[in-house]
């Protein structure tokens, strides 16, 4: 009999019981996790168990191929066979890798079988009760996995755990006792995890790309799995990097195959591995920025701030109940030169044109535009308002039927106001060239509630004679060249990358539930500056929008990336690129190779890396204690939600400085990216 085939038969027979037990256990665990309604957030149980199954599968299948032969004293007989050393190790490595593939496949097969969308047989038998999808504004993990498909998910997880498996094989070649082998293998695999985690953040730009290919994305909140799995080139690259590392580990195992380290050396290596892992984990958060800067100038307000605009050495700060004019010619010492208080108003947005400030706000039971005369900055005056929208009561005492302001700006003597109603979007145009109360000349209505009703990441930018906005998953350009006859100029779809069958089904289901007679019929907006909430599952739309240099940057949630659209010809915008693995929080501003964004109460700066991603660099903040009263006792998710609801934070990048409203402070920072 062929010696290689004989060795394959021997190793396969000895590993069959272990593989069968592991695959059976993985199948049961995956099936239970897929249908469990635990206390953790949706998909977290599956995510955690997928890593545990892969971790222990890699260790158990790789730890005892050689150490078992040494402990049984059968290694000399194995070496006497007419086979080269590398062939022996390749056969054993292949048997273990095949077993690992079966264990991972069993787990994910049971997950796909037990998911609500695919577990038809189990639902019909009545063994499981159907899961009630509670109110949420994110995409369910089941839909993400169903769109990606079993084969691609299995390939991603197997490629990832092939690397720790190969590390366990190296540990097996150096040990002679099962306990030593298990401990050394676990430590080796743990170090591999830490290196991958740290490498994808701390490594040089040229290496970060490959560490990201090697890591497995999160199926719960990090939807980059869609791009990594459905982009065939990235999927093959991820598998190729894992195979190359596994081959390198196998080569190392071949070199030390005939060497048996001393017991003292083995225990020392294990202890050092534990100390090294603890030291790495104990370091600061690797995602933290490299520098923290305090403001060079600061002015605090006792009342809540809402918006800000800059004009010729002046910063006009809009308060919730008034307006403040600040001299910022000296960024080191901003000083207030004028203020007006109006307690009967509630102001939201601000735009400047000439010596006047145009403000969107509410007074009594109406909403509209207030005009402030700033010709004398030390004595701002409120002129006659233009109130054109009544505020009606909603279906409950705490809800009001008021349009949500999603667009605001002045261009060429005309004020444009974008109002989102429950049934349609309106773009109002006002003539403000002559001063005084604005004169409305047009209201362009876009009646497409199913395109934009669910979108909390609204973006509308007025740049020159064009308005750029998002409607659900559509990018729309409006023509303002004729203020009295504004019209839609172009529209392209920026749907999620890859297959979208389940996504489209979810959109249709949302439309049905939001239609008259459905459970979402009476959904209305809360306050104009708050997020929308739903009683039905809402599919994610497009996120924040940034426009500049003939490019529009739009955050896309599935996968989590930023789509880059060429708008040099607004009549034919074209998606030309994407910024991978990037999520910029509120206030996204991208200018060339730099980006700025709000994160909690800080302003973060980002720089584009060699492989197109944005990496965080500096952080501007008021101080760690400023937000502590708001954030104390909150977890990460609640903290982000609370800041989005409570804070009217914003910033403006102007020349060498960044002017920001942070927690009722007008803070002026040096721009660390000003030389770029």
Secondary structure, DSSP 8 states (H G I E B T S, - for coil): --HHHHHHHHHHHHHHHHHHHHHHHHHHHHHHHHH---SS-TTHHHHHHHHHHHHHHHHHHHSSHHHHHHHTT-HHHHHTSSS-HHHHHHHHHHHHHHHHHHHHHHHHHHHHHHSTTT-HHHHHHTSS------S-SS--HHHHHHHH-HHHHHHHHHHHHHHHHHHHHHHHHH--SHHHHHHHHHHHHHHHHHHHHHHHHHS-HHHHHHHHHHS---TTT-THHHHHHHSHHHHHHHHHHHHHHHHHHHHHHHHTTT----HHHHHHHHHHHHHHHHHHHTS--TTS-SEEE--SEEEE-SS-EEEEEEETTEEEEEETTEEEEEE-SSTTS-EEEEEEE-TTEEEEEEEEETTEEEEEEEETTEEEEEEEE-SSGGG-EE---EEEEE-EE-SSTT-EE--EEEEEEEETTEEEEEEE-SS-EEEEEEE-TT-SS-EEEEEEEE--HHHHTT-SS--EEEETTEEEEEETTEEEEEE-SSGGG-EEEEEEE---SS--HHHHHHHHHHHHHHSTTSTTTT----STTS----SS--------EEEETTEEEEEETTTTEEEEEE-SSGGG-EEEEEETT----SS-EEETTEEEEEETTEEEEEEE-TTS-EEEEEEE-S-TTTSHHHHTT--HHHHHHHHHHH---EEEEETTEEEEEETTEEEEEE-TTTT-
